[in-house]
Structures are given as C-alpha cells and as structure tokens.
C-alpha cells in the first residue's frame, strides 16, 4: 500500500483554472479555428486561381468606342 500512496503524492492535481485562464483558453481556440478556416479558404482560392491561369489567358473585356 505504501507504493500507491507514494505514487499519488508524486503527481499533484492540476490547479483549477481561473476566470482569466478560461477566457484565454477559449479565445485561443476561437483564433485557432479562424486561422484554420482562413488557411483552408486561401488554399482553395489559390488552387482555383492556378487552375484558371493554367487554362490560358483570359479574354480581355471589350473596349468601348469613344466618340469625339
């Protein structure tokens, strides 16, 4: 039984999170999620742009004729 008691005393229980710790944790999670979504969108848009550019030059818009 002494070995079990020694093992329990070896590791302390984690300190309870303060209000500031909880807020910081939640804020970092939100920021990480936003960064992940932004990276996914950027990768998607980049792939679309590269596919469009690989297809060939885009048609130039028709020029308006001006009269003087």
mmCIF file as Biopython writes it, N, C-alpha, C and O atoms, coordinates in Angstrom:
data_model
#
loop_
_atom_site.group_PDB
_atom_site.id
_atom_site.type_symbol
_atom_site.label_atom_id
_atom_site.label_alt_id
_atom_site.label_comp_id
_atom_site.label_asym_id
_atom_site.label_entity_id
_atom_site.label_seq_id
_atom_site.pdbx_PDB_ins_code
_atom_site.Cartn_x
_atom_site.Cartn_y
_atom_site.Cartn_z
_atom_site.occupancy
_atom_site.B_iso_or_equiv
_atom_site.auth_seq_id
_atom_site.auth_asym_id
_atom_site.pdbx_PDB_model_num
ATOM 1   N N  . UNK A ? 1  ? 0.820   -1.194 0.000   1.0 0.0 1  A 1 
ATOM 2   C CA . UNK A ? 1  ? 0.000   0.000  0.000   1.0 0.0 1  A 1 
ATOM 3   C C  . UNK A ? 1  ? 0.865   1.259  0.000   1.0 0.0 1  A 1 
ATOM 4   O O  . UNK A ? 1  ? 0.434   2.301  -0.495  1.0 0.0 1  A 1 
ATOM 5   N N  . UNK A ? 2  ? 2.047   1.179  0.535   1.0 0.0 2  A 1 
ATOM 6   C CA . UNK A ? 2  ? 2.887   2.361  0.614   1.0 0.0 2  A 1 
ATOM 7   C C  . UNK A ? 2  ? 3.298   2.842  -0.774  1.0 0.0 2  A 1 
ATOM 8   O O  . UNK A ? 2  ? 3.462   4.044  -0.982  1.0 0.0 2  A 1 
ATOM 9   N N  . UNK A ? 3  ? 3.467   1.930  -1.723  1.0 0.0 3  A 1 
ATOM 10  C CA . UNK A ? 3  ? 3.872   2.306  -3.076  1.0 0.0 3  A 1 
ATOM 11  C C  . UNK A ? 3  ? 2.782   3.130  -3.751  1.0 0.0 3  A 1 
ATOM 12  O O  . UNK A ? 3  ? 3.089   4.088  -4.462  1.0 0.0 3  A 1 
ATOM 13  N N  . UNK A ? 4  ? 1.519   2.778  -3.542  1.0 0.0 4  A 1 
ATOM 14  C CA . UNK A ? 4  ? 0.416   3.526  -4.140  1.0 0.0 4  A 1 
ATOM 15  C C  . UNK A ? 4  ? 0.337   4.942  -3.555  1.0 0.0 4  A 1 
ATOM 16  O O  . UNK A ? 4  ? 0.123   5.907  -4.289  1.0 0.0 4  A 1 
ATOM 17  N N  . UNK A ? 5  ? 0.506   5.061  -2.262  1.0 0.0 5  A 1 
ATOM 18  C CA . UNK A ? 5  ? 0.475   6.380  -1.631  1.0 0.0 5  A 1 
ATOM 19  C C  . UNK A ? 5  ? 1.617   7.255  -2.144  1.0 0.0 5  A 1 
ATOM 20  O O  . UNK A ? 5  ? 1.444   8.455  -2.354  1.0 0.0 5  A 1 
ATOM 21  N N  . UNK A ? 6  ? 2.775   6.649  -2.343  1.0 0.0 6  A 1 
ATOM 22  C CA . UNK A ? 6  ? 3.934   7.392  -2.837  1.0 0.0 6  A 1 
ATOM 23  C C  . UNK A ? 6  ? 3.676   7.865  -4.267  1.0 0.0 6  A 1 
ATOM 24  O O  . UNK A ? 6  ? 4.049   8.983  -4.623  1.0 0.0 6  A 1 
ATOM 25  N N  . UNK A ? 7  ? 3.047   7.031  -5.084  1.0 0.0 7  A 1 
ATOM 26  C CA . UNK A ? 7  ? 2.757   7.398  -6.464  1.0 0.0 7  A 1 
ATOM 27  C C  . UNK A ? 7  ? 1.749   8.541  -6.510  1.0 0.0 7  A 1 
ATOM 28  O O  . UNK A ? 7  ? 1.871   9.444  -7.338  1.0 0.0 7  A 1 
ATOM 29  N N  . UNK A ? 8  ? 0.762   8.509  -5.631  1.0 0.0 8  A 1 
ATOM 30  C CA . UNK A ? 8  ? -0.232  9.579  -5.611  1.0 0.0 8  A 1 
ATOM 31  C C  . UNK A ? 8  ? 0.393   10.908 -5.215  1.0 0.0 8  A 1 
ATOM 32  O O  . UNK A ? 8  ? 0.030   11.950 -5.760  1.0 0.0 8  A 1 
ATOM 33  N N  . UNK A ? 9  ? 1.306   10.884 -4.295  1.0 0.0 9  A 1 
ATOM 34  C CA . UNK A ? 9  ? 1.918   12.128 -3.846  1.0 0.0 9  A 1 
ATOM 35  C C  . UNK A ? 9  ? 2.955   12.651 -4.841  1.0 0.0 9  A 1 
ATOM 36  O O  . UNK A ? 9  ? 3.369   13.808 -4.762  1.0 0.0 9  A 1 
ATOM 37  N N  . UNK A ? 10 ? 3.368   11.801 -5.768  1.0 0.0 10 A 1 
ATOM 38  C CA . UNK A ? 10 ? 4.368   12.199 -6.753  1.0 0.0 10 A 1 
ATOM 39  C C  . UNK A ? 10 ? 3.793   13.229 -7.734  1.0 0.0 10 A 1 
ATOM 40  O O  . UNK A ? 10 ? 4.477   14.180 -8.113  1.0 0.0 10 A 1 
ATOM 41  N N  . UNK A ? 11 ? 2.547   13.036 -8.135  1.0 0.0 11 A 1 
ATOM 42  C CA . UNK A ? 11 ? 1.915   13.935 -9.089  1.0 0.0 11 A 1 
ATOM 43  C C  . UNK A ? 11 ? 0.847   14.756 -8.385  1.0 0.0 11 A 1 
ATOM 44  O O  . UNK A ? 11 ? -0.056  14.217 -7.745  1.0 0.0 11 A 1 
ATOM 45  N N  . UNK A ? 12 ? 0.968   16.049 -8.516  1.0 0.0 12 A 1 
ATOM 46  C CA . UNK A ? 12 ? -0.017  16.929 -7.895  1.0 0.0 12 A 1 
ATOM 47  C C  . UNK A ? 12 ? -1.214  17.087 -8.815  1.0 0.0 12 A 1 
ATOM 48  O O  . UNK A ? 12 ? -1.104  16.942 -10.032 1.0 0.0 12 A 1 
ATOM 49  N N  . UNK A ? 13 ? -2.344  17.382 -8.222  1.0 0.0 13 A 1 
ATOM 50  C CA . UNK A ? 13 ? -3.524  17.691 -9.010  1.0 0.0 13 A 1 
ATOM 51  C C  . UNK A ? 13 ? -3.301  19.038 -9.683  1.0 0.0 13 A 1 
ATOM 52  O O  . UNK A ? 13 ? -2.697  19.931 -9.089  1.0 0.0 13 A 1 
ATOM 53  N N  . UNK A ? 14 ? -3.780  19.195 -10.917 1.0 0.0 14 A 1 
ATOM 54  C CA . UNK A ? 14 ? -3.604  20.489 -11.575 1.0 0.0 14 A 1 
ATOM 55  C C  . UNK A ? 14 ? -4.420  21.560 -10.851 1.0 0.0 14 A 1 
ATOM 56  O O  . UNK A ? 14 ? -5.494  21.293 -10.313 1.0 0.0 14 A 1 
ATOM 57  N N  . UNK A ? 15 ? -3.891  22.748 -10.855 1.0 0.0 15 A 1 
ATOM 58  C CA . UNK A ? 15 ? -4.578  23.864 -10.203 1.0 0.0 15 A 1 
ATOM 59  C C  . UNK A ? 15 ? -5.841  24.183 -10.991 1.0 0.0 15 A 1 
ATOM 60  O O  . UNK A ? 15 ? -5.846  24.075 -12.217 1.0 0.0 15 A 1 
ATOM 61  N N  . UNK A ? 16 ? -6.895  24.568 -10.316 1.0 0.0 16 A 1 
ATOM 62  C CA . UNK A ? 16 ? -8.120  24.924 -11.040 1.0 0.0 16 A 1 
ATOM 63  C C  . UNK A ? 16 ? -7.876  26.158 -11.904 1.0 0.0 16 A 1 
ATOM 64  O O  . UNK A ? 16 ? -7.084  27.035 -11.559 1.0 0.0 16 A 1 
ATOM 65  N N  . UNK A ? 17 ? -8.573  26.199 -13.030 1.0 0.0 17 A 1 
ATOM 66  C CA . UNK A ? 17 ? -8.395  27.325 -13.954 1.0 0.0 17 A 1 
ATOM 67  C C  . UNK A ? 17 ? -9.097  28.559 -13.398 1.0 0.0 17 A 1 
ATOM 68  O O  . UNK A ? 17 ? -10.227 28.493 -12.913 1.0 0.0 17 A 1 
ATOM 69  N N  . UNK A ? 18 ? -8.407  29.664 -13.483 1.0 0.0 18 A 1 
ATOM 70  C CA . UNK A ? 18 ? -9.011  30.929 -13.074 1.0 0.0 18 A 1 
ATOM 71  C C  . UNK A ? 18 ? -9.895  31.434 -14.209 1.0 0.0 18 A 1 
ATOM 72  O O  . UNK A ? 18 ? -9.875  30.877 -15.307 1.0 0.0 18 A 1 
ATOM 73  N N  . UNK A ? 19 ? -10.650 32.456 -13.959 1.0 0.0 19 A 1 
ATOM 74  C CA . UNK A ? 19 ? -11.515 33.035 -14.988 1.0 0.0 19 A 1 
ATOM 75  C C  . UNK A ? 19 ? -10.674 33.544 -16.158 1.0 0.0 19 A 1 
ATOM 76  O O  . UNK A ? 19 ? -11.058 33.394 -17.318 1.0 0.0 19 A 1 
ATOM 77  N N  . UNK A ? 20 ? -9.547  34.135 -15.850 1.0 0.0 20 A 1 
ATOM 78  C CA . UNK A ? 20 ? -8.672  34.645 -16.905 1.0 0.0 20 A 1 
ATOM 79  C C  . UNK A ? 20 ? -8.103  33.496 -17.737 1.0 0.0 20 A 1 
ATOM 80  O O  . UNK A ? 20 ? -8.001  33.610 -18.958 1.0 0.0 20 A 1 
ATOM 81  N N  . UNK A ? 21 ? -7.734  32.389 -17.086 1.0 0.0 21 A 1 
ATOM 82  C CA . UNK A ? 21 ? -7.212  31.226 -17.802 1.0 0.0 21 A 1 
ATOM 83  C C  . UNK A ? 21 ? -8.272  30.646 -18.737 1.0 0.0 21 A 1 
ATOM 84  O O  . UNK A ? 21 ? -7.970  30.286 -19.874 1.0 0.0 21 A 1 
ATOM 85  N N  . UNK A ? 22 ? -9.515  30.557 -18.257 1.0 0.0 22 A 1 
ATOM 86  C CA . UNK A ? 22 ? -10.598 30.027 -19.088 1.0 0.0 22 A 1 
ATOM 87  C C  . UNK A ? 22 ? -10.851 30.930 -20.289 1.0 0.0 22 A 1 
ATOM 88  O O  . UNK A ? 22 ? -11.040 30.446 -21.405 1.0 0.0 22 A 1 
ATOM 89  N N  . UNK A ? 23 ? -10.854 32.234 -20.061 1.0 0.0 23 A 1 
ATOM 90  C CA . UNK A ? 23 ? -11.079 33.186 -21.144 1.0 0.0 23 A 1 
ATOM 91  C C  . UNK A ? 23 ? -9.959  33.100 -22.173 1.0 0.0 23 A 1 
ATOM 92  O O  . UNK A ? 23 ? -10.219 33.088 -23.376 1.0 0.0 23 A 1 
ATOM 93  N N  . UNK A ? 24 ? -8.725  33.039 -21.710 1.0 0.0 24 A 1 
ATOM 94  C CA . UNK A ? 24 ? -7.581  32.937 -22.603 1.0 0.0 24 A 1 
ATOM 95  C C  . UNK A ? 24 ? -7.653  31.658 -23.419 1.0 0.0 24 A 1 
ATOM 96  O O  . UNK A ? 24 ? -7.399  31.675 -24.624 1.0 0.0 24 A 1 
ATOM 97  N N  . UNK A ? 25 ? -7.998  30.549 -22.775 1.0 0.0 25 A 1 
ATOM 98  C CA . UNK A ? 25 ? -8.108  29.259 -23.454 1.0 0.0 25 A 1 
ATOM 99  C C  . UNK A ? 25 ? -9.169  29.319 -24.545 1.0 0.0 25 A 1 
ATOM 100 O O  . UNK A ? 25 ? -8.925  28.880 -25.669 1.0 0.0 25 A 1 
ATOM 101 N N  . UNK A ? 26 ? -10.336 29.853 -24.230 1.0 0.0 26 A 1 
ATOM 102 C CA . UNK A ? 26 ? -11.428 29.953 -25.203 1.0 0.0 26 A 1 
ATOM 103 C C  . UNK A ? 26 ? -11.049 30.883 -26.355 1.0 0.0 26 A 1 
ATOM 104 O O  . UNK A ? 26 ? -11.332 30.583 -27.515 1.0 0.0 26 A 1 
ATOM 105 N N  . UNK A ? 27 ? -10.417 31.998 -26.042 1.0 0.0 27 A 1 
ATOM 106 C CA . UNK A ? 27 ? -10.019 32.951 -27.080 1.0 0.0 27 A 1 
ATOM 107 C C  . UNK A ? 27 ? -9.007  32.320 -28.033 1.0 0.0 27 A 1 
ATOM 108 O O  . UNK A ? 27 ? -9.091  32.506 -29.246 1.0 0.0 27 A 1 
ATOM 109 N N  . UNK A ? 28 ? -8.064  31.583 -27.490 1.0 0.0 28 A 1 
ATOM 110 C CA . UNK A ? 28 ? -7.068  30.927 -28.349 1.0 0.0 28 A 1 
ATOM 111 C C  . UNK A ? 28 ? -7.708  29.864 -29.232 1.0 0.0 28 A 1 
ATOM 112 O O  . UNK A ? 28 ? -7.309  29.690 -30.384 1.0 0.0 28 A 1 
ATOM 113 N N  . UNK A ? 29 ? -8.699  29.151 -28.700 1.0 0.0 29 A 1 
ATOM 114 C CA . UNK A ? 29 ? -9.401  28.161 -29.514 1.0 0.0 29 A 1 
ATOM 115 C C  . UNK A ? 29 ? -10.122 28.835 -30.674 1.0 0.0 29 A 1 
ATOM 116 O O  . UNK A ? 29 ? -10.070 28.353 -31.805 1.0 0.0 29 A 1 
ATOM 117 N N  . UNK A ? 30 ? -10.792 29.946 -30.394 1.0 0.0 30 A 1 
ATOM 118 C CA . UNK A ? 30 ? -11.511 30.673 -31.441 1.0 0.0 30 A 1 
ATOM 119 C C  . UNK A ? 30 ? -10.538 31.176 -32.500 1.0 0.0 30 A 1 
ATOM 120 O O  . UNK A ? 30 ? -10.796 31.046 -33.696 1.0 0.0 30 A 1 
ATOM 121 N N  . UNK A ? 31 ? -9.436  31.742 -32.066 1.0 0.0 31 A 1 
ATOM 122 C CA . UNK A ? 31 ? -8.441  32.265 -33.010 1.0 0.0 31 A 1 
ATOM 123 C C  . UNK A ? 31 ? -7.848  31.138 -33.840 1.0 0.0 31 A 1 
ATOM 124 O O  . UNK A ? 31 ? -7.650  31.303 -35.043 1.0 0.0 31 A 1 
ATOM 125 N N  . UNK A ? 32 ? -7.560  29.998 -33.225 1.0 0.0 32 A 1 
ATOM 126 C CA . UNK A ? 32 ? -7.017  28.854 -33.960 1.0 0.0 32 A 1 
ATOM 127 C C  . UNK A ? 32 ? -8.008  28.352 -35.005 1.0 0.0 32 A 1 
ATOM 128 O O  . UNK A ? 32 ? -7.613  28.016 -36.122 1.0 0.0 32 A 1 
ATOM 129 N N  . UNK A ? 33 ? -9.294  28.297 -34.654 1.0 0.0 33 A 1 
ATOM 130 C CA . UNK A ? 33 ? -10.319 27.869 -35.609 1.0 0.0 33 A 1 
ATOM 131 C C  . UNK A ? 33 ? -10.406 28.840 -36.785 1.0 0.0 33 A 1 
ATOM 132 O O  . UNK A ? 33 ? -10.514 28.421 -37.938 1.0 0.0 33 A 1 
ATOM 133 N N  . UNK A ? 34 ? -10.358 30.139 -36.486 1.0 0.0 34 A 1 
ATOM 134 C CA . UNK A ? 34 ? -10.411 31.140 -37.552 1.0 0.0 34 A 1 
ATOM 135 C C  . UNK A ? 34 ? -9.193  31.031 -38.462 1.0 0.0 34 A 1 
ATOM 136 O O  . UNK A ? 34 ? -9.322  31.128 -39.682 1.0 0.0 34 A 1 
ATOM 137 N N  . UNK A ? 35 ? -8.027  30.834 -37.887 1.0 0.0 35 A 1 
ATOM 138 C CA . UNK A ? 35 ? -6.810  30.693 -38.692 1.0 0.0 35 A 1 
ATOM 139 C C  . UNK A ? 35 ? -6.880  29.454 -39.578 1.0 0.0 35 A 1 
ATOM 140 O O  . UNK A ? 35 ? -6.439  29.482 -40.727 1.0 0.0 35 A 1 
ATOM 141 N N  . UNK A ? 36 ? -7.430  28.376 -39.047 1.0 0.0 36 A 1 
ATOM 142 C CA . UNK A ? 36 ? -7.552  27.151 -39.830 1.0 0.0 36 A 1 
ATOM 143 C C  . UNK A ? 36 ? -8.518  27.367 -41.001 1.0 0.0 36 A 1 
ATOM 144 O O  . UNK A ? 36 ? -8.218  26.977 -42.130 1.0 0.0 36 A 1 
ATOM 145 N N  . UNK A ? 37 ? -9.680  27.990 -40.738 1.0 0.0 37 A 1 
ATOM 146 C CA . UNK A ? 37 ? -10.634 28.269 -41.817 1.0 0.0 37 A 1 
ATOM 147 C C  . UNK A ? 37 ? -10.026 29.189 -42.863 1.0 0.0 37 A 1 
ATOM 148 O O  . UNK A ? 37 ? -10.230 28.993 -44.061 1.0 0.0 37 A 1 
ATOM 149 N N  . UNK A ? 38 ? -9.280  30.191 -42.415 1.0 0.0 38 A 1 
ATOM 150 C CA . UNK A ? 38 ? -8.645  31.129 -43.344 1.0 0.0 38 A 1 
ATOM 151 C C  . UNK A ? 38 ? -7.620  30.409 -44.210 1.0 0.0 38 A 1 
ATOM 152 O O  . UNK A ? 38 ? -7.534  30.665 -45.411 1.0 0.0 38 A 1 
ATOM 153 N N  . UNK A ? 39 ? -6.847  29.514 -43.613 1.0 0.0 39 A 1 
ATOM 154 C CA . UNK A ? 39 ? -5.849  28.766 -44.375 1.0 0.0 39 A 1 
ATOM 155 C C  . UNK A ? 39 ? -6.518  27.850 -45.405 1.0 0.0 39 A 1 
ATOM 156 O O  . UNK A ? 39 ? -6.037  27.723 -46.531 1.0 0.0 39 A 1 
ATOM 157 N N  . UNK A ? 40 ? -7.623  27.215 -45.017 1.0 0.0 40 A 1 
ATOM 158 C CA . UNK A ? 40 ? -8.344  26.354 -45.958 1.0 0.0 40 A 1 
ATOM 159 C C  . UNK A ? 40 ? -8.910  27.171 -47.117 1.0 0.0 40 A 1 
ATOM 160 O O  . UNK A ? 40 ? -8.821  26.751 -48.271 1.0 0.0 40 A 1 
ATOM 161 N N  . UNK A ? 41 ? -9.486  28.321 -46.824 1.0 0.0 41 A 1 
ATOM 162 C CA . UNK A ? 41 ? -10.037 29.181 -47.867 1.0 0.0 41 A 1 
ATOM 163 C C  . UNK A ? 41 ? -8.929  29.684 -48.789 1.0 0.0 41 A 1 
ATOM 164 O O  . UNK A ? 41 ? -9.096  29.707 -50.008 1.0 0.0 41 A 1 
ATOM 165 N N  . UNK A ? 42 ? -7.814  30.081 -48.216 1.0 0.0 42 A 1 
ATOM 166 C CA . UNK A ? 42 ? -6.690  30.558 -49.016 1.0 0.0 42 A 1 
ATOM 167 C C  . UNK A ? 42 ? -6.195  29.468 -49.948 1.0 0.0 42 A 1 
ATOM 168 O O  . UNK A ? 42 ? -5.926  29.731 -51.120 1.0 0.0 42 A 1 
ATOM 169 N N  . UNK A ? 43 ? -6.072  28.248 -49.443 1.0 0.0 43 A 1 
ATOM 170 C CA . UNK A ? 43 ? -5.613  27.129 -50.270 1.0 0.0 43 A 1 
ATOM 171 C C  . UNK A ? 43 ? -6.602  26.846 -51.393 1.0 0.0 43 A 1 
ATOM 172 O O  . UNK A ? 43 ? -6.201  26.574 -52.524 1.0 0.0 43 A 1 
ATOM 173 N N  . UNK A ? 44 ? -7.884  26.909 -51.084 1.0 0.0 44 A 1 
ATOM 174 C CA . UNK A ? 44 ? -8.908  26.674 -52.096 1.0 0.0 44 A 1 
ATOM 175 C C  . UNK A ? 44 ? -8.859  27.747 -53.184 1.0 0.0 44 A 1 
ATOM 176 O O  . UNK A ? 44 ? -8.882  27.436 -54.375 1.0 0.0 44 A 1 
ATOM 177 N N  . UNK A ? 45 ? -8.791  28.991 -52.770 1.0 0.0 45 A 1 
ATOM 178 C CA . UNK A ? 45 ? -8.739  30.090 -53.739 1.0 0.0 45 A 1 
ATOM 179 C C  . UNK A ? 45 ? -7.461  30.038 -54.570 1.0 0.0 45 A 1 
ATOM 180 O O  . UNK A ? 45 ? -7.491  30.328 -55.766 1.0 0.0 45 A 1 
ATOM 181 N N  . UNK A ? 46 ? -6.351  29.676 -53.958 1.0 0.0 46 A 1 
ATOM 182 C CA . UNK A ? 46 ? -5.093  29.571 -54.683 1.0 0.0 46 A 1 
ATOM 183 C C  . UNK A ? 46 ? -5.186  28.473 -55.746 1.0 0.0 46 A 1 
ATOM 184 O O  . UNK A ? 46 ? -4.728  28.654 -56.874 1.0 0.0 46 A 1 
ATOM 185 N N  . UNK A ? 47 ? -5.782  27.336 -55.378 1.0 0.0 47 A 1 
ATOM 186 C CA . UNK A ? 47 ? -5.926  26.234 -56.329 1.0 0.0 47 A 1 
ATOM 187 C C  . UNK A ? 47 ? -6.822  26.652 -57.493 1.0 0.0 47 A 1 
ATOM 188 O O  . UNK A ? 47 ? -6.533  26.323 -58.644 1.0 0.0 47 A 1 
ATOM 189 N N  . UNK A ? 48 ? -7.894  27.364 -57.207 1.0 0.0 48 A 1 
ATOM 190 C CA . UNK A ? 48 ? -8.786  27.843 -58.269 1.0 0.0 48 A 1 
ATOM 191 C C  . UNK A ? 48 ? -8.069  28.828 -59.183 1.0 0.0 48 A 1 
ATOM 192 O O  . UNK A ? 48 ? -8.216  28.771 -60.404 1.0 0.0 48 A 1 
ATOM 193 N N  . UNK A ? 49 ? -7.299  29.723 -58.593 1.0 0.0 49 A 1 
ATOM 194 C CA . UNK A ? 49 ? -6.572  30.711 -59.391 1.0 0.0 49 A 1 
ATOM 195 C C  . UNK A ? 49 ? -5.539  30.037 -60.278 1.0 0.0 49 A 1 
ATOM 196 O O  . UNK A ? 49 ? -5.409  30.389 -61.450 1.0 0.0 49 A 1 
ATOM 197 N N  . UNK A ? 50 ? -4.799  29.067 -59.733 1.0 0.0 50 A 1 
ATOM 198 C CA . UNK A ? 50 ? -3.797  28.363 -60.530 1.0 0.0 50 A 1 
ATOM 199 C C  . UNK A ? 50 ? -4.445  27.567 -61.655 1.0 0.0 50 A 1 
ATOM 200 O O  . UNK A ? 50 ? -3.900  27.505 -62.757 1.0 0.0 50 A 1 
ATOM 201 N N  . UNK A ? 51 ? -5.600  26.958 -61.396 1.0 0.0 51 A 1 
ATOM 202 C CA . UNK A ? 51 ? -6.306  26.221 -62.437 1.0 0.0 51 A 1 
ATOM 203 C C  . UNK A ? 51 ? -6.770  27.172 -63.538 1.0 0.0 51 A 1 
ATOM 204 O O  . UNK A ? 51 ? -6.676  26.853 -64.723 1.0 0.0 51 A 1 
ATOM 205 N N  . UNK A ? 52 ? -7.271  28.343 -63.138 1.0 0.0 52 A 1 
ATOM 206 C CA . UNK A ? 52 ? -7.719  29.330 -64.112 1.0 0.0 52 A 1 
ATOM 207 C C  . UNK A ? 52 ? -6.543  29.826 -64.943 1.0 0.0 52 A 1 
ATOM 208 O O  . UNK A ? 52 ? -6.661  29.960 -66.161 1.0 0.0 52 A 1 
ATOM 209 N N  . UNK A ? 53 ? -5.412  30.101 -64.302 1.0 0.0 53 A 1 
ATOM 210 C CA . UNK A ? 53 ? -4.240  30.602 -65.019 1.0 0.0 53 A 1 
ATOM 211 C C  . UNK A ? 53 ? -3.646  29.537 -65.930 1.0 0.0 53 A 1 
ATOM 212 O O  . UNK A ? 53 ? -3.111  29.865 -66.989 1.0 0.0 53 A 1 
ATOM 213 N N  . UNK A ? 54 ? -3.728  28.272 -65.540 1.0 0.0 54 A 1 
ATOM 214 C CA . UNK A ? 54 ? -3.183  27.194 -66.354 1.0 0.0 54 A 1 
ATOM 215 C C  . UNK A ? 54 ? -4.035  26.962 -67.600 1.0 0.0 54 A 1 
ATOM 216 O O  . UNK A ? 54 ? -3.535  26.453 -68.603 1.0 0.0 54 A 1 
ATOM 217 N N  . UNK A ? 55 ? -5.312  27.329 -67.547 1.0 0.0 55 A 1 
ATOM 218 C CA . UNK A ? 55 ? -6.211  27.117 -68.672 1.0 0.0 55 A 1 
ATOM 219 C C  . UNK A ? 55 ? -5.872  28.043 -69.842 1.0 0.0 55 A 1 
ATOM 220 O O  . UNK A ? 55 ? -6.249  27.758 -70.978 1.0 0.0 55 A 1 
ATOM 221 N N  . UNK A ? 56 ? -5.195  29.100 -69.590 1.0 0.0 56 A 1 
ATOM 222 C CA . UNK A ? 56 ? -4.816  30.018 -70.663 1.0 0.0 56 A 1 
ATOM 223 C C  . UNK A ? 56 ? -5.179  31.439 -70.293 1.0 0.0 56 A 1 
ATOM 224 O O  . UNK A ? 56 ? -5.814  31.694 -69.270 1.0 0.0 56 A 1 
ATOM 225 N N  . UNK A ? 57 ? -4.764  32.355 -71.144 1.0 0.0 57 A 1 
ATOM 226 C CA . UNK A ? 57 ? -5.049  33.755 -70.833 1.0 0.0 57 A 1 
ATOM 227 C C  . UNK A ? 57 ? -6.550  34.031 -70.918 1.0 0.0 57 A 1 
ATOM 228 O O  . UNK A ? 57 ? -7.253  33.490 -71.771 1.0 0.0 57 A 1 
ATOM 229 N N  . UNK A ? 58 ? -6.999  34.852 -70.049 1.0 0.0 58 A 1 
ATOM 230 C CA . UNK A ? 58 ? -8.412  35.223 -70.021 1.0 0.0 58 A 1 
ATOM 231 C C  . UNK A ? 58 ? -8.682  36.232 -71.127 1.0 0.0 58 A 1 
ATOM 232 O O  . UNK A ? 58 ? -7.798  36.986 -71.534 1.0 0.0 58 A 1 
ATOM 233 N N  . UNK A ? 59 ? -9.923  36.227 -71.605 1.0 0.0 59 A 1 
ATOM 234 C CA . UNK A ? 59 ? -10.290 37.196 -72.631 1.0 0.0 59 A 1 
ATOM 235 C C  . UNK A ? 59 ? -10.295 38.596 -72.015 1.0 0.0 59 A 1 
ATOM 236 O O  . UNK A ? 59 ? -10.756 38.807 -70.894 1.0 0.0 59 A 1 
ATOM 237 N N  . UNK A ? 60 ? -9.779  39.515 -72.770 1.0 0.0 60 A 1 
ATOM 238 C CA . UNK A ? 60 ? -9.809  40.904 -72.309 1.0 0.0 60 A 1 
ATOM 239 C C  . UNK A ? 60 ? -11.214 41.449 -72.526 1.0 0.0 60 A 1 
ATOM 240 O O  . UNK A ? 60 ? -11.852 41.123 -73.527 1.0 0.0 60 A 1 
ATOM 241 N N  . UNK A ? 61 ? -11.696 42.256 -71.625 1.0 0.0 61 A 1 
ATOM 242 C CA . UNK A ? 61 ? -13.035 42.810 -71.811 1.0 0.0 61 A 1 
ATOM 243 C C  . UNK A ? 61 ? -13.070 43.700 -73.058 1.0 0.0 61 A 1 
ATOM 244 O O  . UNK A ? 61 ? -12.080 44.345 -73.402 1.0 0.0 61 A 1 
ATOM 245 N N  . UNK A ? 62 ? -14.206 43.722 -73.713 1.0 0.0 62 A 1 
ATOM 246 C CA . UNK A ? 62 ? -14.347 44.532 -74.927 1.0 0.0 62 A 1 
ATOM 247 C C  . UNK A ? 62 ? -14.191 46.006 -74.566 1.0 0.0 62 A 1 
ATOM 248 O O  . UNK A ? 62 ? -14.708 46.481 -73.555 1.0 0.0 62 A 1 
ATOM 249 N N  . UNK A ? 63 ? -13.462 46.710 -75.424 1.0 0.0 63 A 1 
ATOM 250 C CA . UNK A ? 63 ? -13.242 48.133 -75.189 1.0 0.0 63 A 1 
ATOM 251 C C  . UNK A ? 63 ? -14.411 48.919 -75.754 1.0 0.0 63 A 1 
ATOM 252 O O  . UNK A ? 63 ? -14.980 48.565 -76.787 1.0 0.0 63 A 1 
ATOM 253 N N  . UNK A ? 64 ? -14.748 49.964 -75.073 1.0 0.0 64 A 1 
ATOM 254 C CA . UNK A ? 64 ? -15.809 50.845 -75.560 1.0 0.0 64 A 1 
ATOM 255 C C  . UNK A ? 64 ? -15.238 51.798 -76.587 1.0 0.0 64 A 1 
ATOM 256 O O  . UNK A ? 64 ? -14.121 52.299 -76.459 1.0 0.0 64 A 1 
ATOM 257 N N  . UNK A ? 65 ? -16.010 52.021 -77.568 1.0 0.0 65 A 1 
ATOM 258 C CA . UNK A ? 65 ? -15.601 53.010 -78.560 1.0 0.0 65 A 1 
ATOM 259 C C  . UNK A ? 65 ? -16.018 54.372 -78.060 1.0 0.0 65 A 1 
ATOM 260 O O  . UNK A ? 65 ? -17.152 54.579 -77.628 1.0 0.0 65 A 1 
ATOM 261 N N  . UNK A ? 66 ? -15.093 55.283 -78.127 1.0 0.0 66 A 1 
ATOM 262 C CA . UNK A ? 66 ? -15.416 56.644 -77.695 1.0 0.0 66 A 1 
ATOM 263 C C  . UNK A ? 66 ? -15.549 57.520 -78.937 1.0 0.0 66 A 1 
ATOM 264 O O  . UNK A ? 66 ? -14.807 57.370 -79.908 1.0 0.0 66 A 1 
ATOM 265 N N  . UNK A ? 67 ? -16.467 58.395 -78.885 1.0 0.0 67 A 1 
ATOM 266 C CA . UNK A ? 67 ? -16.663 59.332 -79.989 1.0 0.0 67 A 1 
ATOM 267 C C  . UNK A ? 67 ? -16.283 60.725 -79.540 1.0 0.0 67 A 1 
ATOM 268 O O  . UNK A ? 67 ? -16.548 61.143 -78.413 1.0 0.0 67 A 1 
ATOM 269 N N  . UNK A ? 68 ? -15.662 61.413 -80.449 1.0 0.0 68 A 1 
ATOM 270 C CA . UNK A ? 68 ? -15.255 62.780 -80.119 1.0 0.0 68 A 1 
ATOM 271 C C  . UNK A ? 68 ? -16.027 63.756 -80.927 1.0 0.0 68 A 1 
ATOM 272 O O  . UNK A ? 68 ? -15.827 64.963 -80.793 1.0 0.0 68 A 1 
#
